[in-house]
């Protein structure tokens, strides 16, 4: 709202108050409430029953990679974390043919994500349809909805989200 409109709105309000019989505008006094300070709680030493259970680690699917794929992954230097649905039928790199890649492009942008996923297809010697998104919830939904979809998530995003604790996913390792 520009300044002229703000001034006009204030003038209209003042004129309305004067016409309606309000002779003075009473300021509203702020009320202050004081919250009592809670008593300190005693420090308790946790017993084994009190300690939380460790968070489950993701299962790992290890796929034998081609030399070209290993070179590409070395160049990427942990750029992506790769995930797949826990109920996948994928057992070998060749099983990826005809499947789908879903890449979260939030960090790197559209062009980089498309180029990276195309490079993955070429280096792995497979043909996979490429899907892109930029929403972490959408990433989880995509992998949950297709048990054979390979998910590429920027490593920095994967490390800062609860993806590492998702019981429906496995991390994919190429060696």
C-alpha positions in Angstrom: 0.0 0.0 0.0 1.5 3.4 -0.9 1.7 6.3 1.5 -1.2 8.3 0.0 -3.5 5.4 0.5 -2.4 4.9 4.1 -3.0 8.6 4.9 -6.4 8.4 3.2 -7.3 5.4 5.2 -6.4 7.1 8.5 -8.3 10.2 7.6 -11.4 8.2 6.7 -11.1 6.4 10.1 -10.8 9.7 12.0 -13.8 11.3 10.2 -15.9 8.2 10.9 -15.1 8.3 14.6 -15.9 12.0 14.8 -19.2 11.6 12.9 -20.2 8.6 15.1 -19.9 10.8 18.2 -16.7 9.6 19.6 -15.1 12.7 21.0 -11.7 11.3 22.0 -9.8 8.3 21.2 -8.7 6.4 24.3 -5.3 4.8 24.0 -5.2 1.1 24.9 -2.9 0.4 27.8 -0.7 -2.7 27.3 -1.2 -5.3 30.0 1.8 -7.0 31.4 1.6 -10.4 33.1 4.4 -11.9 35.0 5.0 -15.6 34.7 6.2 -17.1 37.9 9.7 -18.7 37.6 9.4 -22.5 37.8 11.2 -24.3 40.5 14.3 -26.1 39.2 13.8 -29.7 38.5 16.2 -32.2 40.1 18.7 -33.8 37.8 18.1 -37.5 37.4 20.6 -40.1 36.2 18.9 -42.0 33.4 18.6 -45.8 33.9 18.8 -48.1 30.9 15.0 -48.2 30.7 14.9 -44.3 30.4 17.4 -44.0 27.6 15.8 -43.8 24.1 16.3 -46.6 21.7 18.8 -45.8 19.0 17.3 -44.7 15.7 17.3 -47.5 13.1 19.9 -47.2 10.4 18.8 -47.6 6.8 19.4 -50.9 5.1 21.8 -50.9 2.2 21.3 -52.2 -1.4 24.8 -52.7 -3.0 24.9 -52.8 -6.7 27.9 -53.8 -8.8 28.8 -50.8 -10.9 30.6 -50.4 -14.3 33.9 -48.7 -14.4 32.3 -45.6 -16.1 29.7 -45.4 -13.4 32.4 -45.5 -10.6 34.3 -42.7 -12.4 31.2 -40.6 -12.6 30.4 -41.2 -8.9 34.0 -40.2 -8.0 33.6 -37.0 -10.0 30.3 -36.3 -8.2 32.2 -36.7 -4.9 29.2 -37.5 -2.7 27.0 -35.0 -4.5 23.9 -37.2 -4.2 22.6 -39.8 -1.8 20.7 -42.5 -3.7 17.7 -44.2 -2.2 15.2 -46.9 -3.2 12.0 -48.4 -1.7 12.7 -51.1 0.9 10.4 -53.5 -1.1 12.3 -53.1 -4.4 12.8 -56.0 -6.9 16.1 -54.5 -8.0 19.0 -56.8 -7.4 21.6 -55.8 -10.0 22.5 -52.7 -12.1 20.9 -54.2 -15.2 17.5 -54.4 -13.3 17.3 -50.6 -13.5 16.6 -50.8 -17.3 13.1 -49.4 -18.0 12.7 -48.1 -14.4 12.6 -44.5 -13.3 15.0 -42.1 -11.7 13.5 -39.4 -9.5 15.9 -36.5 -8.7 15.3 -33.7 -6.3 16.7 -30.7 -8.1 16.2 -28.2 -5.2 19.9 -27.6 -4.6 21.4 -27.9 -8.1 18.7 -26.7 -10.4 17.0 -28.1 -13.5 19.8 -28.2 -16.0 22.3 -29.7 -13.6 19.8 -32.4 -12.4 18.9 -33.4 -16.0 22.5 -33.5 -17.1 23.5 -35.6 -14.0 20.7 -38.1 -14.5 21.5 -38.4 -18.2 25.1 -39.0 -17.3 24.1 -41.6 -14.8 22.1 -43.5 -17.5 25.0 -43.4 -19.9 27.6 -44.4 -17.3 25.5 -47.2 -15.9 24.6 -48.5 -19.3 20.9 -48.4 -18.6 17.8 -46.6 -19.9 15.8 -45.0 -17.2 13.0 -42.4 -17.4 14.0 -39.2 -15.5 11.6 -37.4 -13.2 12.4 -34.2 -11.3 11.0 -32.4 -8.3 12.0 -29.8 -5.7 10.1 -30.8 -2.6 11.4 -33.2 0.0 7.9 -34.5 0.8 7.3 -35.2 -2.9 10.6 -37.1 -3.0 9.4 -39.5 -0.3 6.0 -39.8 -2.0 7.6 -40.7 -5.3 9.7 -43.5 -3.8 6.9 -44.8 -1.6 4.6 -44.9 -4.7 7.0 -47.0 -6.9 9.1 -49.7 -5.4 11.5 -49.7 -8.3 12.1 -46.0 -8.6 15.7 -44.9 -7.9 15.8 -41.6 -5.9 18.7 -39.1 -6.1 18.7 -36.6 -3.3 21.4 -33.9 -2.8 23.7 -35.2 -0.1 23.4 -32.0 1.9 19.6 -32.2 1.9 19.7 -35.9 2.8 22.0 -35.2 5.7 19.8 -32.4 7.1 16.5 -34.3 6.9 15.0 -37.4 8.5 15.5 -39.4 5.4 18.2 -41.4 7.1 15.5 -42.7 9.5 12.8 -43.5 7.0 11.9 -47.2 7.5 10.5 -47.4 3.9 13.8 -46.6 2.2 17.1 -48.2 1.6 20.3 -46.4 0.6 21.9 -47.6 -2.6 25.6 -48.0 -2.8 27.5 -48.7 -6.0 30.8 -50.6 -5.9 
